[in-house]
Amino acid sequence: MIPQKTVDLILDTARIEDVVSDFVSLKRRGANFVACCPFHNEKTPSFYVSPSKGIFKCFGCGKAGSAVSFVMEHEHVSYVEALRYLAQKYHIEFVEKEETAEEIAARQRSESLLLVSEFAQKFFVESLDTPEGRSLARAYYRRRGLEDQTLAEFGLGWAPADRRAFTKAALAAGYKEEYLVDSGLCVRYDDGSLADRFHERVMFPIHSLSGRVIAFSGRTLRSDDTVAKYVNSPETDIYIKSRNLYGIWLAKSEIAKAGCCYLLEGNVDVVTMHQLGIRNVVASCGTSLTVEQVRMIRKFTENVTVMYDGDAAGIHAALRAIELILAEGLNVKLVLFPDGDDPDSFCRKHTLEEVRAFIASSEQDFLDYMIDRSDPGALRDPIRRANLINNIADTVARIPDAVKRSVFVEAAAAKFAMDPKILFQRITGTREKLRAAQRQEEERARRRQAAELPPLPEDEPYYRETRPDGALESLEENKTVGQAERELLRFILTHGRDILDFDTDSEFYSGSEAEKPTVAEFIRASLEADGSQFYNSIYRNAYDAYFALYDRGESQDDIIRNLLNSGDRRTASLAAQLAIEKYEITVENFARAMTTTSSWLVQYVPKAILSYADRKLEDRLQLLRESLKEAAPEEEAKIMAAIVRLQNAQRNVRVKLGRDRTK
């Protein structure tokens, strides 16, 4: 771990404009700098750098943060790696402090698994040059047209036929049985003996984004149908297949440079295309494409071209991939190779220029692909034609960008000679279903969280009647608990150490200057009085991180600075967004607040707390109403009593907010 003194020195030394200008051409605009955002394509600059605040913010794509988070985001590195980069840039000695026993154990376990995996990769490579390896594995690689340089780049090797060859070599090298099994390289029999998981197979190591060996895929050379064609590593502490892509460590810079990722099905396809000179290629790791894999691609580009086999299974997989890719906001095209060819075989029969030309001429958007891959009779049969159109509309509905959806609707309507309004109606209905499904999932997650809340007191209202009267016009957007939590957190991050100077007629007035609360103290005391904590885990983490620094006596600027440079990227990003965004308030509301920050805060901070209480009460009421539908008769009276109690508490809150005039 890095000593805090070293971290502080790096953060004190690094200048945001200095760091960003290493990657982006900045132009001064007043006290700030502007540029076209490096994280998305744009023609008009919306990327701002504020030297005084030490923050960058793109008002186009929303990315924001500090010098550290900029390096993390731009270079796709971890927090520690970003600090190391800045230390090197500013010639600061980079040392790590002593770890706790638990930290050492966890790190050593992961490192041990990585070391075992890297030993295995070297063992498999060396096995290529045994008589068995040369006659079987190298002969296979030669038949596939793979050169020695390519084998070395990808670390390809051979697992000997002897079921204990690797096990004996690893034990002799001093590796513990525990790590041989936990890495997935060995299996343990009932009698306690070990054997190799991979044997008599050509080996494809799988690397992490940073290039460490984390798993393997072994291909048999036998034609016997009783033998599995591929055997893959099981999931381990260092390898989760749904979160990794084969070849990503070699392809990531090429993907970013080309502005496109070619997504293939097989490991050999990736290796062959890479050798030919097309290096922005990856494949899923022995599994169907996952959301996590799509998001990994999105770190480097927004454009994906799917190159799957043209058989029925390949087409089905491609259609599923389309939905996942579109739903994540990426652009997708597809290439179908001629009958009998896959990327590997096609590349071995053509030159680089011919393959590039073929891809350029064969790329289709998903709309044309779905039409071309459909049953030819579907366009003539009314029912099957309608089903095809509905399938296309349902796919378009997954596109989050409204403009892109509109473009594809117009294109589909033109192809099928129909009114675009009909497609829009279908898409609107599908999007509602998708949102409903998402809300249900969020509701299930919220219920799991709500179930952990402490029970309501039997003898007192859920919310204490200790808030001032008044309207809440500027906070009416708080329609959910999450939005109310965000509003409270915004007050804390922007005005946390500002003093709340209540008027003498306020119930919060204190005659003593020393007893006047800050915004942060007032919000914390109000939440603690009700035993409340944020539902949203990201907001809760940021809240806890803020008060950990606040209680140490840090200034507001230093607290924000620390949050912006947090190793938790979500906390850093949230702090940047809320610290930069200005609170939106109408002219009328601002006039009511007497145009001063102090009078505005004493009016709206309590109302933000009231709004939060109202939303939590409504949330609990909704849960009780739903539980009432399935409650046993003997439970109904108890639930109804709780509902009445909460409704009374909510009415009291809303009277103070000016939303309920019945009292």
N, C-alpha and C positions, 0 to 999 in steps of 0.2 A: 504494500500500500504506500501511497505517497504522503510524506509528512505535510501537515497543514501549512507549515511555514513555506515549503516549496510551492504548494498550490497558490498561496497568497502572493508570493513573489511573482509567479507567472501571471496571475490575474492582474496584479498591480502594474506589471510591465507591459503587457499586451495592450495595444491600442486597436480598437475595433476597425478604424479606417485603414490602419496599417495592414492588418491581417486580411481584410476583405479585398484590398487592392492587389494582393498577390494573385487573386483569381479573377477579379472583375475590374473593369475600367470605370472608375468613379469620377463624377463631375460634381464640383461644389455647387450647392444651391443654398445660399444663406449660411446658417450655422450647420447645415447638414450636407450630406453627399447623396447623390442619386445615381442610379444605373438601371439597365435592363436586368431583370431578375435572372440569376444563374440557375434557378430551380424550375423555371417554366419558360416557354417561348412567349415573348411579347415584343412589340415594336415601340410602345410608349413606356418610358421608365416608370415603374411603380415600386422600385426597390430603394428603400431609404436607409442610410446609415447615420446614426446620431452619435458623434464623438462625445458629447457632454453626458449622455446617458449610457454610452458603451453598448448600444443596442443596434441590431439591424431589424428591419421589418419590411416585408413585401405586402403591399396592399392589394396585390393581384391574387396571389396564391395563398397568402396568409402565413407563410413561414416567418418566424421571428426568433430572436435569441441574442446571445452574446458572441464574443470572439470564439470561445470554446465550442459552442453549439454550431456556429457557422462551419468550423473545420470538421466537426463530426458529420454534419449534414452534407457538406460539399465533397468531402473525401471518403465518406462512408466508413468512418472509423469509430472506435469506442471512445469513451470519455478519457480514459488513461492515454490512449494513443493520441488524442487531440492535445492533451496537456504536454505529452512528449514532443509533439510537433512544435508547439509554441515555445517550449523550453529550448529546443534546438535553434529555432528562429532567433530567439533573443539571447542565446549563449548562456543559458541558465543551467547549472548543474542539476541533473535529474536523478534523485535518489528515492528509494522506497523505505518506509519505516517498518519496524518489527510488527509482525502480525500476531493476532491472538491464536491460541491453540486451535480453536474451531475454524478460524479462517485458514490456518495452515493446513489443517486436515482436509477441508473442502478443496482447497487449491491443489494440494498434493494428489488427491484422488483423481481430479480431472486431468491433471498433468500426467499422472501415471497411465491413465487410459489412453491419452494422446501418445505418450512415449511407446506404449505397447503397440499401438496402431502403426506408428511410424517404423518401429522395428519390423513389424509384419510386412510392411510395404517394401522395405529393403530386402527382407528375406525372399519375398516373391520375385523381386527383380533379379536377385542373385541366382535364384532357381532357374531363370531363363537360360543360364549358361551351363547347366548340368546336361549330361547326355539326354536325359528325358526331356528337359526343357527345350533344348535345341531341336530335337526331332519332332516334338509335338507343338509346343507353344510358338516358337519362332517360325516354324513352318506355317502355322495358322496365320500369324501376323503377316507373313510374306504373301500368303494367298489373298489376304485382305488389302494388300498394297500398302501396308503401314511401314514407314521407314524407322530406322533406329532412333533418329532424333525425335520423332513423334512418340515412340515408346518411352523415351527418357522424359519428355515434357509432361506426359500424363502419368508416368510412373507405372506403366503396365507391366505385369509379371506373370508368374506361373505358380500355382499351388501344386506341389508334387502329389503323386498317387498314394504315397505312404500316408495313412491316416494319422500318424503321429509325428510326421516330419517337422512341422512348425512347432508343435508342442515341445518336443525334445530340444529344439534349438532355442526356444524362448526360455525354458527352464534352465538350460545350461548357461544362458546369458544373464540369469539372475532375476528374471521377471516372476512375480508371484502368481500362483494359480488363481487367486481371487481376481486379479486384473485380466488374466487371460480369459476367464469365463465372463466377467462383467463387460468386457469390451466386445463380446460376441464372437471372438476369434476361435474360441474352443467351447466344446460342450462336455458336460460332466455326466458320466454313466451312473447307473444305480450303485455300482460297486465302488464309486468314488474316483475311478480313473478318468483321465482326460483324453480327448481326441480332437483333431482339427475339424472345424466346421467346414472349411474349404479344402477340397482335395481333388486333384486331377481336373483342374479348371484354369482357364486363362483369367487373370485377375485385373479388375478395374478399380483402383482406389478412388474413393469419394473424398473430396477436399472441402473444408469449410470456406467461407467467404475470404478468410485471411490466408488460406493455403495450407492449413494443418490437415493431416489425414485423419478422418473421423469414422470411416466405414469402408466396406468393400462390396463389390458385386462380382460374382464369379460365374463365368459361362462355361458350360460343358462343351467338349468337342465330340462327344458321342452323338450318334443319331438315334440311339435307343429311346423310344417314347416313354419308357418307365423312369427315365432319369430327368429331373427337372432341368430345363434349359438354363435357367439362372437361379443361383442361390445368393440371397442378399443378407447383409448384416441385420440383426435385429436392432430395435431401437435401444439406445443406451443413454447414459448420462450426458454423453457428448454428441449423440446423433439422434435426431428426430427427422425421419425421412420426409415428412410433409413440409418441413421448413428448410430443405436443402435442394439444390439443383446441381446435377452433374455438370461439371465443366465451368461453373460460375466463377471460380477463382481465376481461371485463365481468360474468361470472356468478359468480365465486368468492365474493364477499361475500353475494350473494343466495342461493347454495347453502347457505352456512353458516347464514344467517338462517332460511331455509325448512326446513333440516334434510333436504333432499332435492335430488337432481339429476335433471333430465329429460334423457335421452340420446337425441338425434335422429340421423337419417342425413345430412341435407343442410344446407348453409350457409344456403340461403334459408329453410328451416324455422326455424333458430335466429333469424335476423333478424326474421322475421314474428312469431314468438311473443314475442320480446323487445319489439317495437314494441307488441304488444297489451297488454303488462303482465306477462307471465310471463317472468321474467328469469333464473331458475335453470336455464338451458338451454345445452347444449353439443352438439357433434357431432364425430365422429372426422374426422381430416384426410385425406379421400380414401383411407382404408384401413379394413380390418376392425378392430374393436375389439381393443386390445392390453392386455396385463397392465399395462404402464407407464401407459396411459391410465386404467385402473381405479384404479391406485394414486394417480394424481394426483387423481381424484375423492375418494378416501378421505381425502385431507388435509382435506377440507371437510365431508364427511358420510358416513354409513354406509348411506344409503338411496338407491337408484337406481331410477328408473322409465324403462323402455325404451319408446320410441315410434317404432317402425320401420314401414315400409310393410307393408300386409297381403298383398302378393303373395308368390309362392313364395320369391323371393330374400330378401325382407324377413323372412319367417318363419324361413328357414334362418339368416340373420344374427342374428336375435333369440335362437334356441336356442343358438347359439354364444356369444353375449354372456352368456346366463344362466350358462353353465358358468364363464366367466372371472370374472364378478362374484361368484358364490357361492364360488368357490375362494379369493377374496381376503377372505372373511369379511363381505362386504356383504350387505345385504338388497335383494332385487330384486322389482319388480313390472313389469307390462307393460300397455300400452294399445294396443288395435287400433282404428284409425279406420275409419269406415264405408267400404264399397266405393267406390272412385273418389276417395277423399280421402287426403291426407297432412296432416301438421301445418300446412303452409303454406296449402293450400286450405281446410282446415277452419276455421282461424283467420280467414281473410278473409271467411268467410260467417257468423261468429258473434261475439257480444259476449264480453268478458272473462268476465263472470259465467257465460255459457253454456258457454264452454270449460272453466272451472274445474269447473263442475258435471258436465260430461261426463267429465272426467278422474277426478273423485272417484267417479263411478258406474261407470266402465269399468275401473278398475285391477284387475288380477288378479294373484294370486301365480303363480309359475312353474308350480305344479302344475296349476291350473285352465287356464292358458294351454296347456300341453302337451297336456292332454286335449281342450280345445276345438279346437285346431289340428290334431289328428290326423284321419286319414281316418275318417269316420263309421262305415264298416264295420269298423273295427279293434276296436270294442267288442263286436261280435257274433261276429267270427271268433276262435276260440280261439288260434290261432298269432299272429295280429297283435295280439290283446289282450295276450298274454304278452310280445311284443316291446315293446309300449308300456309295460307295467309295468316291464320290465327297464330301459328307457331312463330312466324316471322315477327308479327306484332308483339308477341310475348317476349321475344328476344330483344327487340328494340326497346321495350319497356324497361329493361334492366339498365339502360344507359342513363347515368345520373345527370348528364349535361342536357338541358332542355333544347339548346340549339342543335346539338348533334342528333337528338331524337327527331327533331323536326325535319332535318335534312334527309334522314333515312325514311321517314314517313312519306315525304314527297317522292323519293326515289321508288319506294315500294308501290305507292299508288300509281305512279307512271307505268311501272312494269306490268301491273295487273289491271290497268285501265279502270281504276275505281276512284271514288271520292275519298280524298285524304281524311275527311271528317270521320268516316266510318272507322278508319284505322286508329285515329286519335281516340275515339270512344273506347275501342278495345284496349288500347294502351293505358288509358286513364283507369279503366277497371282493373287491369293487371297490376298497375302500380299501387292501387289501393290495396289489393290483396297482398302484394309484397310488403307494403308498409304495415298492414295488419299483422302479417306473420312476424315482422320485426318487432312490432309493439308487444306481441304476445311473448316473444323471447325476452324482451326487456322487462315485461311484467313478471315473468317467471324469475328473472334475476333479482328484480326488486323485491319480490315476495321472499326470496331466500334471505335477502338483506333485512327486510322488515321483520322476519321471523326471529331475528337475533336481537331486536329492540327490547328494552326492558318493558314489562307489563305496565299498563296505565295505573296510576294510583287510584284507589277506590274512593278516597275522601277529598280529593281536590281536582280542579280542572286541569286538563292537559297543558293549557297555556295560562300563565299568571296574568291578571289584568293590571299590568304595570306599564302600559305604553300610552303615549299621548294621542289625543284625537287628531283628526285631520284627514284630508284627501290624499290619494296616492297616485296622482295622474301619471307621473313620470316612471312609475314602477309597474304599470299595468301589463307590461310585457311578460312579467313573471308568472307564466301560466303553468309551470311545472316546478317541482321541488328542485330539480337540477338547475334551472334558470335562476331561482331564488338563491341557491347556494353560490352560484357564480357571481351574483350581484353582491352578496356579502363579502365574498373573497376579493372582488374588485375594490370595494371600499377599504379593505384591510391593506391591500397591496399598494393602493394609490394614496391613502390618507391615514395609514395605520397609526402613526405617531402624532397626528394632529389632535389638539385638545378640543373636546366637545364643551363649549362654553354655553351651557343652557341658560335661558332667561330666568329671572327670579320667580316667575309664575309657573315654571315647569316643575313637575314632580321630581325631575332629575337634578334640579338646581342644588349646588353645593356652595355655601358661603366661603368655603376655604379653597384657595387656589391650589393647594397641595392635593385636594381630594377630587379635583376635576379629572374625569377619565379621558384617556385617549380613545380614538375610534376603535382601535384593536381591543383595548381592555373592555370597552362597553359591549362590543359584539361578543367577546368571549364570555363575559359574565352573564350575558343574556342567554346564551346557549347552554352554559353550564347550569343555570338555574332550572332549566327544563330537562337536563340530562340528554340534550340533543347532540348528535354528531352527523356530519355530512353523509348522505347516501353515496354520492359519487366518490369513488375511491381516489381518483386523480385530484379532485378538489380537496379531499380530506388529507391526502399526502402533502399537498401544497400548504394547507392550513397548518398542519403539524410542523412542517419545516419552517414556516414563518415564525411561529411562536417559540420554537426551540432557539432561534436566533434572537427574537425579541426579548426573551427572558434572560438572555446572556448580556443584555444591555446594548446590543448593536443598534446603530442608527438606522433610520429607514432606508437611506441610500445603500448602506452596507448590506442590509438584509436583502434588498432587491438584487444587489450585485451578486451575493452568494447564491440566491435562487436561480439567477440567470446562468450561473456557472455550475449549477448542480449536475452531478453525474446522472441524475434521473432526467432523461431527455423530455419526458412529458411534463414534469414540474417546471423545467427551464422554459419550455415553449409556452406553457400556460402563463407563467410569470411575465414573459415578454409580451404576450398578447394583452394581458390585463393592465400591465404597467404602461403600455403605449396607447391603447385605445382610450379615447376621452369619453367621459360619461355623457351620453346624449340627453339633452334636456331642452324642452321647448322654450321659446322666448317668454311665453306666459308663465311657465313654471319657474323660470329663472328670475322673473320679476317678483313672483311670490316669495322666492327664497331671498329676496332683498339684494341679489346680485353679489353677495360676498360668499366666499368659500365657507367661512365659519357658520353663517346663518343657514347656508344650504345643507351643511353636514348635520347640524342639530335637528333639522327637519326631516331629512331623508334617511339618515342612518337608522333611527328608530322605526321608520316605516318599512325599511328593507327587512328588519327583523320581524315586524308584524306580518309582512307578506310571506316570509319564510315559514312562520308559524301557521299561517292560514293554509299554505300548500301542504304542509306536513299533516295538519289535521284532516284536510280533504283526502290525502293519501291513505291515512288510517281508516277514515270513514269508508272509502271505496273498498278496502280489504274486508272490513266488517260486513258491508252490504253483500259482497260476493260470498263470504263464508256463511251468511245467513241462508243463502239459497240451498246449501247442502247440509245445514246444521241439523242435528237430531233435535226432536221436540224439547227435550230437557235442557238443551243449550240455547234455544231461541230467546228465552226471557233474559238471560245473561247478556247475550249479544245485543239485544234491543236496548237494554239499559246502558250499555257502553256507547251505543250509537247516539242515544239521547244526550248522554253526558258530553260526548265530543261535539255534537251539534250546538249545544249551549255554549261550549267554549269557543267554537268557531264563530258563533253569532257575536259574542263579546269582542273577538278580534276584529271582525268585519265592521262593527259599529265604530271602533276606533280608527279603522281605515277609511270610514266614510262610504263603505259599500253596502251597509245594511242600516236602514233608517227605522227599523221596527222597534228599537229600544230608545 
